[in-house]
Amino acid sequence: MKIVRLGAHEGERLRAVRLTALGDAPDAFGGTLAEATARPADEWRRQLVELATFVAELEGRDAGMVRAARHEVEPDTGELLSMWVAPTARGRGVGDALVEAVVAWARAERLRRLVLDVGDTNAAAIALYARNGFLPTGVTGSLPPPRTHIREHQRARRL
């Protein structure tokens, strides 16, 4: 397995992985497949400039992704975003490797904490994050419409 950080020129690759993720797990993300499909190419390139984006390559194929950004309000905090592992790659350490890529990014950015949101019923993701030191903060919420019935909670890890 290899973890790579995508460059601004790899918008089409990001688009392909993200559309696959949204098709596989539509209730795990704030955005929808329809919204993502309609995005123009320059939007995908812009995302790669604004968000640190890592892809896991396994057996020559993209097998997962995660993105990270600085928190908009808390200057010493980063956000782990858009985590997804392909069904055929689950249970093979891909999620742990992607989390570690974000942790390394956050440390290089001199951040002191990482936060993420995870669906309350996503047991596999909760186990992944717990195994990697992310603890519940008590902050809760839901996905945006039309999926406000999907509850999620925040987890954090000190670096």
Backbone hydrogen bonds, N-H to C=O, Kabsch-Sander energy under -0.5 kcal/mol:
donor,donor_aa,acceptor,acceptor_aa,energy
2,K,57,E,-2.3
4,V,2,K,-0.5
4,V,55,V,-2.7
6,L,4,V,-0.6
6,L,53,T,-2.7
10,E,7,G,-2.3
11,G,8,A,-0.5
14,L,10,E,-2.2
15,R,11,G,-2.6
16,A,12,E,-2.2
17,V,13,R,-2.3
18,R,14,L,-3.0
19,L,15,R,-2.7
20,T,16,A,-1.8
21,A,17,V,-2.5
22,L,18,R,-2.7
23,G,19,L,-2.0
24,D,20,T,-2.1
25,A,21,A,-2.9
28,A,25,A,-2.0
29,F,26,P,-0.6
36,A,32,T,-2.4
37,T,33,L,-2.7
38,A,34,A,-1.4
39,R,35,E,-0.5
39,R,36,A,-1.1
43,E,40,P,-1.2
44,W,40,P,-1.1
45,R,41,A,-1.8
46,R,42,D,-2.2
47,Q,43,E,-2.2
48,L,44,W,-1.4
49,V,45,R,-1.1
49,V,46,R,-0.6
50,E,46,R,-2.2
51,L,47,Q,-2.8
52,A,68,A,-2.1
53,T,51,L,-0.5
54,F,66,V,-3.0
55,V,4,V,-2.8
56,A,64,G,-2.2
57,E,2,K,-3.6
57,E,55,V,-0.5
58,L,56,A,-0.5
58,L,61,R,-3.0
61,R,58,L,-1.5
63,A,56,A,-3.6
63,A,61,R,-0.5
64,G,56,A,-0.7
65,M,84,W,-2.5
66,V,54,F,-2.0
67,R,81,L,-3.2
68,A,52,A,-2.1
69,A,79,E,-1.6
71,H,77,T,-2.9
77,T,74,E,-1.8
78,G,113,R,-2.6
79,E,69,A,-3.3
80,L,115,V,-2.8
81,L,67,R,-3.6
81,L,79,E,-0.6
84,W,65,M,-2.3
86,A,63,A,-2.6
89,A,86,A,-2.0
90,R,86,A,-0.8
90,R,87,P,-0.7
92,R,89,A,-1.2
94,V,89,A,-0.6
97,A,93,G,-2.1
98,L,94,V,-2.3
99,V,95,G,-2.5
100,E,96,D,-2.4
101,A,97,A,-1.7
102,V,98,L,-1.7
103,V,99,V,-2.5
104,A,100,E,-2.6
105,W,101,A,-2.2
106,A,102,V,-2.8
107,R,103,V,-2.4
108,A,104,A,-2.3
109,E,105,W,-1.8
110,R,107,R,-1.5
111,L,106,A,-2.8
112,R,76,D,-2.9
113,R,76,D,-1.3
114,L,157,R,-2.4
115,V,78,G,-2.2
116,L,155,R,-1.9
118,V,153,H,-2.3
120,D,151,R,-2.5
122,N,119,G,-1.7
123,A,121,T,-1.7
126,I,122,N,-2.5
127,A,123,A,-2.4
128,L,124,A,-2.2
129,Y,125,A,-2.7
130,A,126,I,-2.7
131,R,127,A,-2.6
132,N,128,L,-1.1
133,G,130,A,-1.8
134,F,129,Y,-2.8
135,L,133,G,-0.5
135,L,156,A,-2.9
137,T,154,Q,-2.0
138,G,154,Q,-0.6
141,G,152,E,-2.4
143,L,147,R,-0.6
143,L,150,I,-1.9
147,R,144,P,-2.1
150,I,147,R,-1.9
151,R,149,H,-0.9
152,E,141,G,-2.4
153,H,118,V,-2.5
154,Q,139,V,-2.7
155,R,116,L,-2.4
156,A,135,L,-2.7
157,R,114,L,-2.5
159,L,112,R,-2.7
